[in-house]
């Protein structure tokens, strides 16, 4: 059973408005102002931020997302995880006009590997089928970056949502989406070597794609859609397990998070992966299309946090996605427990150690 102390319950309702004001630091009229102890989603309000990816480094958080799909890549830097409105913002890459990666620039991710920073992204020339993966390299997450070109030339067809998996023994793997989830070995942080192997295909009803019929979103009966693999390795909890969380459904309609676990020794063997049959994070009556996540930790390192995009309305296309965060726990048998998606405007306790 998930115990989420950030969701308002009977105790919060009993305290009433004055109790809530005290909790967030408003106080009574004339009282000394104190720093608020809570925040609300979205943490970057009013900004399109699909596919948010956050990494913590030397006391700061760095964010990249699908901010500018027709213009390039941006990196944000913030001292806090729960409020990005005053973050430093820097455009670190602009595509060549009319080139093979000049449009539809999606799902960037920022990884530190062997002391260097790598910014992976997917882009095309305006034709969806031409999406490929690219990578930039830098000494610092805010750049400047050097262009390192294509990541996986052996996968010469549509591919999106690339991410890196590093195992405890140092082996590197490239994960990505193309009618399922794929994985390929990496010879370096900038190159996947050899053909990939598809390790997951859609099979459950909640993994089906969605399309619009007469202006309304309907589940596809003949197609599945799963994407956005993200590694989750709870080594800080003394665990040697490797999970991969992925997104399923449609980022503009109904979206879920699914869970894989590496239960064999060879990640390139599909039989080494075990898929949980049920979604581990789902839409609610107030949170639509939650997914395409990343993971980070509180400033003091004691809490795990889920970073994801979601919408406040189940309408239109992929627009309206904003960046949300919430802390998560773990089940007694060691799996991540994300709990229900917390709606916009609901107070949550700030990450532990955040000023």
C-alpha positions as a printed NumPy array, in Angstrom:
array([[  0.   ,   0.   ,   0.   ],
       [  1.424,   3.363,  -1.017],
       [  1.603,   5.957,   1.738],
       [  1.786,   9.39 ,   0.127],
       [  1.906,  12.066,   2.83 ],
       [  1.768,  14.822,   0.199],
       [ -1.844,  14.164,  -0.801],
       [ -4.305,  16.219,   1.287],
       [ -6.371,  13.968,   3.512],
       [ -8.775,  14.362,   6.426],
       [ -6.111,  15.885,   8.682],
       [ -5.386,  18.649,   6.181],
       [ -9.083,  19.318,   5.665],
       [ -9.606,  19.587,   9.448],
       [ -6.848,  22.194,   9.746],
       [ -8.74 ,  24.319,   7.253],
       [ -7.5  ,  27.368,   5.417],
       [ -5.61 ,  28.921,   8.351],
       [ -3.81 ,  25.673,   9.003],
       [ -2.835,  25.422,   5.363],
       [ -1.613,  29.019,   5.352],
       [  0.594,  28.305,   8.337],
       [  1.908,  25.158,   6.693],
       [  3.028,  27.071,   3.616],
       [  4.434,  29.948,   5.641],
       [  1.813,  32.636,   5.092],
       [  1.016,  33.062,   8.782],
       [ -1.483,  35.425,  10.38 ],
       [ -1.715,  39.103,   9.387],
       [  1.253,  40.981,  10.776],
       [  3.218,  37.823,  11.551],
       [  6.797,  37.436,  10.359],
       [  6.989,  35.809,   6.941],
       [  8.724,  32.451,   6.713],
       [  9.872,  30.508,   3.709],
       [  7.128,  28.249,   2.327],
       [  7.567,  24.575,   3.093],
       [  5.422,  23.321,   0.227],
       [  5.17 ,  23.686,  -3.536],
       [  2.645,  22.794,  -6.208],
       [  2.831,  21.328,  -9.689],
       [  3.661,  22.318, -12.347],
       [  7.134,  23.405, -11.259],
       [  7.728,  25.368, -14.479],
       [  4.263,  26.854, -15.035],
       [  3.254,  28.255, -18.379],
       [  6.109,  26.606, -20.272],
       [  5.763,  23.728, -22.72 ],
       [  8.095,  21.106, -21.269],
       [  7.397,  17.684, -22.703],
       [  9.778,  14.823, -21.913],
       [ 11.572,  16.519, -18.975],
       [ 14.939,  15.109, -17.955],
       [ 16.592,  16.271, -14.712],
       [ 20.055,  15.423, -13.402],
       [ 21.633,  16.532, -10.119],
       [ 25.273,  17.64 , -10.036],
       [ 27.381,  19.429,  -7.41 ],
       [ 24.47 ,  21.   ,  -5.569],
       [ 22.468,  22.065,  -8.615],
       [ 19.839,  20.559, -10.866],
       [ 20.029,  20.596, -14.655],
       [ 16.975,  20.237, -16.873],
       [ 16.435,  19.64 , -20.544],
       [ 13.146,  18.904, -22.296],
       [ 11.301,  19.28 , -25.588],
       [ 11.283,  23.053, -25.149],
       [ 11.992,  24.173, -28.726],
       [ 11.259,  21.359, -31.207],
       [ 11.805,  23.541, -34.274],
       [ 14.665,  25.652, -32.91 ],
       [ 17.216,  23.672, -30.921],
       [ 18.25 ,  22.496, -27.468],
       [ 18.148,  24.304, -24.136],
       [ 19.574,  23.457, -20.708],
       [ 18.217,  24.98 , -17.486],
       [ 20.14 ,  25.23 , -14.212],
       [ 18.442,  25.622, -10.831],
       [ 19.404,  25.484,  -7.159],
       [ 15.978,  24.003,  -6.376],
       [ 14.038,  21.047,  -7.73 ],
       [ 10.583,  22.352,  -6.808],
       [ 10.716,  25.74 ,  -8.565],
       [ 12.305,  26.399, -11.974],
       [ 10.808,  29.816, -12.672],
       [ 14.074,  31.643, -11.922],
       [ 16.37 ,  29.041, -13.446],
       [ 19.291,  30.037, -15.636],
       [ 18.442,  29.138, -19.233],
       [ 20.92 ,  28.62 , -22.031],
       [ 20.477,  27.563, -25.644],
       [ 23.302,  25.088, -26.245],
       [ 22.638,  23.938, -29.817],
       [ 20.958,  25.325, -32.931],
       [ 20.395,  23.032, -35.931],
       [ 21.564,  23.735, -39.432],
       [ 18.573,  25.088, -41.44 ],
       [ 16.99 ,  22.53 , -43.717],
       [ 19.245,  19.712, -42.538],
       [ 18.341,  16.148, -41.555],
       [ 17.874,  17.184, -37.897],
       [ 16.465,  20.669, -38.318],
       [ 12.921,  19.944, -37.099],
       [ 10.933,  17.776, -34.682],
       [ 13.732,  17.947, -32.09 ],
       [ 12.438,  15.773, -29.269],
       [ 13.232,  14.199, -25.916],
       [ 16.775,  15.402, -25.107],
       [ 18.577,  13.723, -22.196],
       [ 21.651,  14.868, -20.278],
       [ 24.012,  12.173, -18.94 ],
       [ 27.361,  12.371, -17.169],
       [ 29.598,   9.464, -18.208],
       [ 33.272,   9.109, -17.271],
       [ 33.521,  12.754, -16.262],
       [ 32.062,  14.161, -19.484],
       [ 28.55 ,  15.381, -20.289],
       [ 26.511,  14.009, -23.18 ],
       [ 23.314,  15.526, -24.525],
       [ 21.34 ,  12.96 , -26.525],
       [ 18.325,  13.903, -28.648],
       [ 16.077,  12.78 , -31.479],
       [ 15.494,  14.927, -34.565],
       [ 14.272,  14.779, -38.167],
       [ 13.871,  16.934, -41.271],
       [ 10.136,  17.415, -40.782],
       [  9.255,  13.83 , -41.777],
       [  8.504,  11.677, -38.736],
       [  9.888,   8.518, -40.342],
       [ 13.298,  10.217, -40.611],
       [ 13.837,  10.565, -36.863],
       [ 17.34 ,   9.511, -35.788],
       [ 19.455,   9.882, -32.638],
       [ 22.256,  12.413, -32.186],
       [ 24.639,  13.402, -29.392],
       [ 26.616,  16.445, -28.226],
       [ 29.561,  16.382, -25.772],
       [ 30.781,  18.93 , -23.21 ],
       [ 32.846,  19.396, -20.058],
       [ 29.942,  21.073, -18.218],
       [ 26.164,  20.541, -18.476],
       [ 25.665,  24.165, -19.582],
       [ 28.179,  23.726, -22.405],
       [ 29.756,  24.667, -24.715],
       [ 28.985,  21.466, -26.617],
       [ 30.787,  19.7  , -29.449],
       [ 28.663,  17.937, -32.05 ],
       [ 29.367,  14.173, -32.137],
       [ 26.804,  13.255, -34.794],
       [ 24.709,  10.1  , -35.046],
       [ 24.583,   7.696, -32.117],
       [ 23.424,   4.509, -33.815],
       [ 24.069,   4.324, -37.547],
       [ 23.301,   0.582, -37.591],
       [ 19.617,   1.337, -36.889],
       [ 18.897,   3.029, -40.204],
       [ 15.185,   3.66 , -39.736],
       [ 12.759,   5.499, -37.47 ],
       [ 13.854,   5.657, -33.829],
       [ 13.062,   8.022, -30.953],
       [ 13.597,   8.478, -27.198],
       [ 17.187,   7.329, -26.823],
       [ 18.604,   6.769, -23.354],
       [ 21.668,   5.212, -21.742],
       [ 21.819,   2.207, -19.423],
       [ 25.054,   1.623, -17.521],
       [ 25.348,  -1.591, -15.523],
       [ 27.348,  -1.962, -12.314],
       [ 30.213,  -3.624, -14.193],
       [ 30.541,  -0.605, -16.492],
       [ 28.852,  -2.015, -19.598],
       [ 27.005,   0.66 , -21.6  ],
       [ 23.814,   0.116, -23.584],
       [ 21.695,   2.314, -25.821],
       [ 17.928,   2.012, -25.302],
       [ 15.357,   3.454, -27.708],
       [ 11.865,   3.097, -29.175],
       [ 10.822,   1.74 , -32.579],
       [  7.597,  -0.314, -32.518],
       [  8.66 ,  -1.511, -29.097],
       [ 11.726,  -1.005, -26.939],
       [ 15.179,  -1.848, -28.248],
       [ 18.663,  -2.076, -26.771],
       [ 22.133,  -2.091, -28.366],
       [ 25.661,  -2.24 , -26.941],
       [ 27.689,   0.976, -26.843],
       [ 31.382,   1.092, -27.72 ],
       [ 31.662,   4.603, -26.213],
       [ 29.293,   7.217, -24.773],
       [ 28.778,   8.61 , -28.281],
       [ 28.319,   5.41 , -30.301],
       [ 26.076,   2.384, -30.239],
       [ 27.816,  -0.546, -31.91 ],
       [ 26.101,  -3.253, -33.884],
       [ 22.417,  -3.921, -34.444],
       [ 19.948,  -3.517, -31.643],
       [ 17.64 ,  -6.155, -30.186],
       [ 13.966,  -5.581, -29.516],
       [ 13.328,  -6.567, -25.897],
       [  9.726,  -5.426, -25.421],
       [  6.642,  -5.246, -27.6  ],
       [  3.143,  -4.138, -26.69 ],
       [  0.827,  -6.828, -25.37 ],
       [ -1.44 ,  -5.325, -22.714],
       [ -4.53 ,  -3.239, -23.334],
       [ -3.077,  -0.215, -21.519],
       [ -0.092,  -0.273, -23.911],
       [ -2.242,   0.385, -26.974],
       [ -1.901,   3.57 , -28.973],
       [ -4.634,   6.171, -29.312],
       [ -5.952,   8.129, -32.269],
       [ -8.573,  10.77 , -32.871],
       [-11.93 ,   9.798, -34.372],
       [-14.391,  12.634, -34.981],
       [-12.401,  14.847, -32.658],
       [-12.293,  12.36 , -29.772],
       [ -9.418,  10.182, -28.612],
       [-10.05 ,   6.457, -28.978],
       [ -7.894,   3.447, -28.229],
       [ -6.408,   1.72 , -31.263],
       [ -7.491,  -1.887, -31.551],
       [ -4.677,  -2.933, -33.894],
       [ -1.631,  -1.011, -32.643],
       [  0.486,  -0.653, -29.523],
       [  2.711,   2.26 , -28.609],
       [  5.479,   2.094, -26.02 ],
       [  8.438,   4.473, -25.768],
       [ 10.75 ,   6.545, -23.502],
       [ 12.803,   3.899, -21.629],
       [ 14.443,   5.182, -18.433],
       [ 16.856,   3.229, -16.232],
       [ 16.204,   3.125, -12.479],
       [ 18.911,   1.51 , -10.35 ],
       [ 18.385,   1.902,  -6.568],
       [ 22.004,   1.305,  -5.59 ],
       [ 21.651,   3.905,  -2.828],
       [ 19.219,   1.508,  -1.153],
       [ 21.746,  -1.301,  -1.187],
       [ 20.026,  -2.921,  -4.157],
       [ 21.701,  -4.377,  -7.24 ],
       [ 18.462,  -4.504,  -9.249],
       [ 18.057,  -2.764, -12.594],
       [ 14.638,  -1.499, -13.646],
       [ 13.57 ,   0.267, -16.819],
       [ 10.459,   2.428, -16.678],
       [  8.778,   3.165, -20.009],
       [  5.771,   5.112, -21.3  ],
       [  2.791,   3.598, -23.088],
       [ -0.297,   4.951, -24.826],
       [ -0.212,   8.445, -26.313],
       [  1.47 ,  11.574, -24.978],
       [ -1.482,  13.727, -26.095],
       [ -4.238,  11.488, -24.776],
       [ -3.939,   8.62 , -22.301],
       [ -0.448,   7.772, -21.071],
       [  0.902,   5.263, -18.561],
       [  4.233,   4.203, -17.088],
       [  5.187,   0.535, -17.334],
       [  7.962,  -1.385, -15.583],
       [ 10.646,  -3.81 , -16.771],
       [ 13.283,  -5.53 , -14.691],
       [ 16.563,  -7.044, -15.813],
       [ 16.288, -10.521, -14.284],
       [ 18.902, -12.229, -16.476],
       [ 22.582, -11.572, -17.027],
       [ 22.504, -10.466, -20.68 ],
       [ 20.539,  -7.279, -21.473],
       [ 20.681,  -8.176, -25.191],
       [ 18.633, -11.32 , -24.582],
       [ 14.9  , -10.504, -24.503],
       [ 14.408, -13.388, -22.044],
       [ 16.561, -11.491, -19.533],
       [ 13.785,  -8.908, -19.117],
       [ 10.633,  -9.361, -17.038],
       [  7.708,  -7.026, -17.676],
       [  5.277,  -6.101, -14.917],
       [  1.749,  -6.727, -16.289],
       [  0.117,  -3.591, -14.87 ],
       [  0.926,   0.111, -15.224],
       [  2.828,   1.634, -12.315],
       [  1.641,   5.218, -12.957],
       [ -1.647,   6.227, -14.553],
       [ -3.871,   9.15 , -15.528],
       [ -6.478,  10.373, -13.051],
       [ -9.61 ,  12.484, -13.292],
       [ -7.425,  15.598, -12.902],
       [ -4.08 ,  14.55 , -14.397],
       [ -3.969,  13.653, -18.08 ],
       [ -1.245,  11.958, -20.134],
       [  1.351,  11.628, -17.332],
       [  4.579,  10.068, -18.531],
       [  7.919,  10.322, -20.327],
       [  9.72 ,  10.569, -17.028],
       [ 13.153,  10.81 , -15.478],
       [ 14.422,  10.305, -11.93 ],
       [ 16.409,  12.376,  -9.474],
       [ 16.92 ,  12.738,  -5.725],
       [ 16.338,  15.388,  -3.076],
       [ 19.159,  17.839,  -2.278],
       [ 20.102,  15.875,   0.858],
       [ 20.023,  12.553,  -1.012],
       [ 17.383,  10.941,   1.213],
       [ 14.392,  10.986,  -1.166],
       [ 13.66 ,   9.669,  -4.648],
       [ 11.732,  11.936,  -7.006],
       [  9.823,  11.249, -10.2  ],
       [ 10.   ,  13.939, -12.909],
       [  7.399,  13.75 , -15.691],
       [  5.143,  15.723, -17.97 ],
       [  1.369,  15.824, -17.793],
       [ -1.599,  17.91 , -18.9  ],
       [ -4.509,  19.509, -17.049],
       [ -6.938,  18.819, -19.884],
       [ -7.612,  15.775, -22.029],
       [ -7.871,  17.669, -25.285],
       [ -5.967,  18.662, -28.39 ],
       [ -2.557,  17.376, -29.354],
       [  0.709,  17.108, -27.42 ],
       [  0.611,  20.799, -26.496],
       [ -0.13 ,  21.725, -22.91 ],
       [  2.423,  19.356, -21.363],
       [  4.079,  20.849, -18.297],
       [  6.789,  19.58 , -15.972],
       [  5.664,  17.898, -12.73 ],
       [  7.544,  16.248,  -9.86 ],
       [  6.594,  14.062,  -6.902],
       [  8.484,  11.916,  -4.41 ],
       [  8.131,   8.165,  -4.608],
       [  8.778,   5.163,  -2.416],
       [  9.389,   1.452,  -2.713],
       [  7.23 ,  -1.622,  -2.21 ],
       [  8.168,  -4.266,   0.388],
       [  9.501,  -6.467,  -2.426],
       [ 11.765,  -3.68 ,  -3.731],
       [  9.876,  -2.267,  -6.709],
       [  9.302,   1.478,  -7.214],
       [  5.966,   2.758,  -5.897],
       [  5.02 ,   6.005,  -7.61 ],
       [  1.558,   6.336,  -6.106],
       [ -1.191,   8.375,  -7.811],
       [ -0.357,  11.362, -10.003],
       [ -0.714,  14.524,  -7.897],
       [ -2.89 ,  17.18 ,  -9.516],
       [ -1.877,  20.752, -10.261],
       [ -2.29 ,  23.097,  -7.32 ],
       [ -2.169,  20.417,  -4.618],
       [  0.481,  21.302,  -1.974],
       [  3.389,  18.888,  -1.642],
       [  6.18 ,  19.032,   0.918],
       [  9.386,  20.396,  -0.618],
       [ 12.242,  17.981,  -1.289],
       [ 14.283,  17.235,   1.814],
       [ 17.22 ,  19.608,   2.156],
       [ 15.753,  22.27 ,  -0.139],
       [ 16.   ,  25.78 ,   1.257]])
